[in-house]
Amino acid sequence: MQALYLLALDPVAETMADPNSYGFRTARSAADAIEACFIALCKNDRAAWIVEVDIRSCFDRISHEWLVAHIPLETTILKKWLKAGYVERQAFHPIEEGCIGYLGHPFKNKPFETEKDQHSLLANTAG
């Protein structure tokens, strides 16, 4: 079921994501990111600094309510997936915050890759 949703939503996510983002993107690679950096940095009006950001434990602590509000997926299904939990060593572990990896993981971060959502994402993972 998650694979079908991912196939349907991936094109939507691609239209929402920052065109300068290369992580978890369909048909994009590290080589594409390097090429984009080279093109941007060889211009006369280039930026003085390059900043690479990795938000530690981003999806371990992100609010379920925030995900439901920002991911264009039928909310009943998304809420069930977020609360599904996981089984490890024959024991069930419920999920109260954050989200575990699943087939649609690459889609989870695409809505947050736009410049306007970055501040909101940081605010919801801090604490």
Backbone hydrogen bonds, N-H to C=O, Kabsch-Sander energy under -0.5 kcal/mol:
donor,donor_aa,acceptor,acceptor_aa,energy
5,Y,1,M,-2.0
6,L,2,Q,-2.5
7,L,3,A,-2.3
8,A,4,L,-1.9
9,L,5,Y,-2.8
10,D,6,L,-2.2
13,A,9,L,-2.7
14,E,10,D,-2.2
15,T,11,P,-1.2
16,M,12,V,-1.1
17,A,13,A,-1.8
21,S,18,D,-1.8
25,R,22,Y,-0.9
28,R,25,R,-1.4
33,A,29,S,-1.7
34,I,30,A,-2.4
35,E,31,A,-2.3
36,A,32,D,-2.2
37,C,33,A,-2.2
38,F,34,I,-2.6
39,I,35,E,-2.5
40,A,36,A,-2.3
41,L,37,C,-2.7
42,C,38,F,-1.3
43,K,40,A,-0.7
46,R,43,K,-1.0
56,R,54,D,-0.8
58,C,55,I,-1.5
60,D,57,S,-0.7
61,R,57,S,-1.2
61,R,58,C,-0.6
62,I,58,C,-0.7
67,L,63,S,-2.0
68,V,64,H,-2.6
69,A,65,E,-1.9
70,H,66,W,-1.4
71,I,67,L,-2.0
73,L,71,I,-2.6
78,L,74,E,-2.2
79,K,75,T,-2.7
80,K,76,T,-1.7
81,W,77,I,-2.4
82,L,78,L,-2.5
83,K,79,K,-1.8
84,A,80,K,-0.6
84,A,81,W,-0.8
86,Y,93,H,-2.0
88,E,91,A,-2.6
91,A,88,E,-1.1
93,H,86,Y,-3.3
96,E,94,P,-0.5
98,G,62,I,-2.1
99,C,59,F,-3.0
105,H,102,Y,-2.4
107,F,104,G,-1.7
108,K,104,G,-1.1
108,K,105,H,-0.7
109,N,105,H,-0.8
110,K,106,P,-0.5
110,K,107,F,-0.8
112,F,109,N,-0.9
113,E,110,K,-1.6
114,T,111,P,-0.5
117,D,114,T,-1.0
118,Q,114,T,-1.0
118,Q,115,E,-0.6
119,H,115,E,-0.6
121,L,117,D,-2.5
122,L,118,Q,-2.3
123,A,119,H,-2.2
124,N,120,S,-1.7
125,T,121,L,-0.8
125,T,122,L,-0.8
126,A,122,L,-1.1
